[in-house]
Amino acid sequence: MKNYLLCAVLLFLAISCSTESDYEHSQNVDSKEIALRTSSQIPKNKTNPFDARGKEYLDLLTIYLKNNKVPNSINELTDRTQFLLKNYGEARFLSKINATFTAKQAALLMGFEKPLTDLIESCNVTPEVKHYLINFFQALLAQEGQEYDKLYNYIVSFETGILRSNTLKDDEKETILTVSSISTYALYIDPKHKDRDWEISVANRKVQPVFNSHRASIISVLAVVRTLF
């Protein structure tokens, strides 16, 4: 009789654990939050001495996405960028950043190439740094639609070139590598690179999204880094 009761208790516990596990899995699947990869898969570059600054940016994006969805409109892009402007600036400088980012600016940057270049030109950095950053972001924009691994490999290769440069000063390298690190993590969370379901329609045809999230990620980065230098 005791053995029977023991078996019954063990069976009940096994069923309970299985049910709880299934429930937790269901909760995770149904979550509206962005499901990031495990920490071991987060795209860090150990050779970049300023990689942690990009990770800080990712941490803020993750906080933002707990209560907000990935931007799919100019207004949503404006809200996210303003959040990053305020919080990333305070995290870096321990002081409030008064920079603003408007829907008008977002719309202009989303539509044309030149405003993006003008934004970099307005940064308080040397002409050499501007040259590298313009080429860097133009290359990223040209790779829209690529798998994240290809973008990541390009950025790592770019950073390797910066680290090996004999012409750039240490502070110039710091500026460029900070921007490239932030870009690495910003593009990592781009939904196009996390889930290819957006490409498939009911008729199994590719559907282009109305809102360009790849460009939006780059715009947010540019708006933030402009306040850092």
Residue pairs with C-beta under 8 A, 6 or more apart in sequence:
28 35
32 69
33 65
33 66
34 62
34 65
34 70
34 189
34 191
34 194
35 194
36 42
36 62
36 189
42 55
42 58
42 185
42 188
43 148
43 152
43 184
43 185
43 188
44 51
44 55
45 51
45 155
45 156
45 159
45 181
45 184
47 156
47 159
47 160
47 163
48 159
48 163
48 177
48 180
48 181
49 177
50 174
50 177
50 178
50 181
51 181
51 184
52 181
53 92
53 178
53 181
53 182
54 178
54 180
54 181
54 182
54 183
54 184
54 185
54 186
55 181
55 185
56 88
56 91
56 92
57 84
57 88
57 182
57 185
57 186
57 221
57 224
58 185
58 186
58 188
58 189
60 83
60 84
60 87
60 88
60 91
61 84
61 185
61 186
61 189
62 189
63 87
64 80
64 83
64 84
65 189
68 76
68 79
68 80
69 76
70 189
70 191
70 213
71 77
71 79
71 80
71 211
71 213
71 216
72 209
72 210
72 211
72 213
73 211
74 103
74 106
74 107
74 110
75 103
77 106
77 110
77 211
77 216
77 219
77 220
78 101
78 102
78 103
78 105
78 106
80 220
81 101
81 106
81 219
81 220
81 223
81 224
82 100
82 101
84 220
84 223
84 224
85 97
85 99
85 100
85 101
85 223
85 224
85 227
86 96
86 97
88 224
89 95
89 96
89 97
89 99
89 224
89 227
89 228
90 96
90 97
92 228
97 227
99 223
99 226
99 227
101 223
105 223
106 219
108 115
109 115
109 116
109 119
109 219
109 222
110 212
110 215
110 216
110 219
113 138
113 141
116 137
116 141
116 218
116 219
116 222
117 134
117 138
119 222
119 223
119 226
120 130
120 133
120 134
120 137
120 222
120 226
121 130
121 134
122 226
123 129
123 130
123 133
123 225
123 226
123 229
124 229
125 133
125 172
125 175
125 229
126 172
128 167
128 168
128 172
129 168
129 172
129 175
129 176
132 162
132 168
132 176
133 176
133 179
136 158
136 176
136 179
136 180
136 183
137 183
137 218
137 222
139 154
139 158
140 151
140 154
140 155
140 183
140 187
140 218
141 214
141 215
141 218
143 150
143 151
143 154
144 212
144 214
144 215
145 192
145 214
147 193
148 187
148 188
148 190
148 193
148 194
151 187
151 193
152 184
152 188
155 180
155 183
155 184
158 180
159 177
159 180
159 181
162 168
162 173
162 176
162 177
162 180
163 173
163 177
165 173
168 176
175 229
178 225
178 228
179 221
179 225
182 221
182 224
182 225
183 218
183 221
186 217
186 218
186 220
186 221
187 193
187 214
187 217
187 218
189 217
190 213
190 214
190 217
191 198
191 213
192 198
192 209
192 213
192 214
198 207
198 209
199 206
199 207
200 206
200 207
201 207
